[in-house]
Amino acid sequence: MIDVIIIGAGTMGLAAGYTAAKDGKSVAMIDADDPPHTAGSHHGDTRMIRLAYGEGAQYVPFVLRAKALWEELEHASGEELYLKTGVLGAGKKDGAFVNQMIDSAREYKLPLDVLTAEEANARWKGLALPADYAGCYEPEGGVIYAEKALRVYRREAVAAGAKLYTHTTVQSVEPSADHVIVVTDRGSFTGKKVIISAGARSGAVLKQLGLRIPLQPIRKTFSWYEADEALYSANVFPGFAMETAGGTFYGFSSVDEAGIKLGRHDGGEAVDPEQPLAPFQAADSADASAFLSRFLPQCGSMKHGKTCLYTMTPDGSFVIDRHPQFAHIAVAAGFSGHGFKFAPAVGEALVQLVEGSDTTMDLTSFTLGRFSDEG
């Protein structure tokens, strides 16, 4: 019997698989694709890591733990996974996003430079914040090389003894008091514990276990733009997250001369995860191009764009919890477009949950039960 079966070997699944295998557990990781791939939420080369979290102070200890574990993975693998570029959070100076960053930094004693628009524009010549904006610069923030990180997780998990089953579709999950049978199109697996981290497909798997979480997959787009390296390279310009009247945007300085990468965090089109995503079209760049012309006006034309999936919860926060009837089943879902940076800490928490241990992190904000009144 397998110690831990993981359904969905994307970001969180590979992190959990690595953690469990490193702890000496037998692990089977099952994925419908071949990670890293372009059918989920983890592609696009880079992801941001921010510490003074504008989305809420409850995330700060979690992301600090994740950063420490990213650094451990770098050391263990000998691979560079984290690039410290600094991150600028910006928005109306009296807005919740900026002030939550300030409060988070104060509560957790994080380094943070609070700047007026004039000060920020003077520091970064490619930036044009309006006068009623403020900026919060985190010198310790930066970039995780996302696809490279997943390749490292995959390699290290397999080296530690985990088995990865790619292009394998889960057909049913059959729990009992002390084990779970996972039936796939390539045979059945029996495990003592199961972790479900199937991304946009999580809802369908969880319904088999009597859990109806209001998860909504959303089609999202992101794109790269020509950039003057003297203004926008990773050596001189930070990553950024901005709350504007036209939407909430995130972006990356030009890493390895790839150009400015930009996406809109809010909005998007609800989709069926079992259907192919509509490919990126020129019209998908309209919001991003308008943002750049206002806030980074010296950027050039769009180079190319891609699509991906967010899997949203109603409150935009994560689900990380045990099944209410089967404590040997853990769920990780609904990362709502800001989960990647937390992956090592999520993987650690999932293994602790199925093992019945106390978790290193406080997970009370991420329970299944908060949706008990949903339809």
FENMO-V499301 format. One record per helix or strand. SS is the DSSP state (@ for helix, = for strand). FROM is the first residue (numbers start at 1). TO is the last residue. If there is no record, write none. Layout:
ss:SS from:FROM to:TO
ss:SS from:FROM to:TO
//
This chain:
ss:= from:2 to:7
ss:@ from:11 to:22
ss:= from:27 to:30
ss:= from:46 to:49
ss:@ from:57 to:77
ss:= from:82 to:83
ss:= from:87 to:92
ss:@ from:96 to:108
ss:= from:113 to:116
ss:@ from:117 to:123
ss:= from:133 to:138
ss:= from:142 to:145
ss:@ from:146 to:159
ss:= from:163 to:165
ss:= from:170 to:175
ss:= from:180 to:184
ss:= from:187 to:196
ss:@ from:199 to:207
ss:= from:216 to:225
ss:@ from:229 to:232
ss:= from:233 to:233
ss:= from:239 to:244
ss:= from:247 to:252
ss:= from:254 to:254
ss:@ from:255 to:257
ss:= from:260 to:264
ss:= from:269 to:270
ss:@ from:282 to:295
ss:= from:302 to:312
ss:= from:319 to:322
ss:= from:329 to:333
ss:@ from:340 to:354
ss:@ from:364 to:366
ss:@ from:368 to:371
//
